[in-house]
Amino acid sequence: MLESLTCQYGKVHCVQWLLDNTSAANEMSNSAARFGLIQLTIQSGQDDCLKYLLSYISAKYLELGNFLT
């Protein structure tokens, strides 16, 4: 999982490229993989990567309709 290495070392542009141009986006479709990557990013103190990941995940996987009743 290359995106985990790039998140661990704070390379936002690399994470963005991987998610846009490789199968890394398919790996992110698994919620366990998303949470693991978020956890690694937090533990590594990579705030910029965390902001990007949360933005990417919320745009791609969260639907407000699921939360509105």
Residue pairs with C-beta under 8 A, 6 or more apart in sequence:
1 24
1 27
1 33
1 37
2 18
2 22
2 24
3 15
3 18
3 19
3 24
3 27
3 28
3 37
4 36
4 37
4 40
6 14
6 15
6 18
6 49
7 15
7 37
7 40
7 41
7 44
7 46
7 49
7 50
7 53
8 40
8 41
8 44
8 46
9 44
9 46
10 44
10 46
10 48
10 49
11 49
12 48
12 49
12 52
15 49
15 52
15 53
16 52
18 24
19 25
19 28
19 56
25 60
27 33
28 34
28 37
28 56
28 57
28 60
28 61
29 61
34 53
34 57
34 61
37 53
38 50
38 53
38 54
38 57
41 49
41 50
41 53
42 50
